[in-house]
């Protein structure tokens, strides 16, 4: 499992994503966005996903996501970013 951090446009989007992760059986929790990442709403979801997946099964609202990052060597590396 990979530890990932997702940031969102709104707090509602973060809450919905966290519920989707929990429904998939993934460990997920809401938390403040780390200083190294920026976010519109200030809330992120830190979650663990299988290595081959970034998003919980069943579909997510990609328009609510800003980015998904993995922490490596004490810094965040973006693995997915909303285009537009």
Secondary structure, 3 states (H helix, E strand, C coil): CEEEEEEECCHHHHHHHHHHHHHCCCCEEEEECCCCCCCCCCEEEEEEECCCCCCCCCCCCHHHEEEEEEEECCEEEEEEECCC
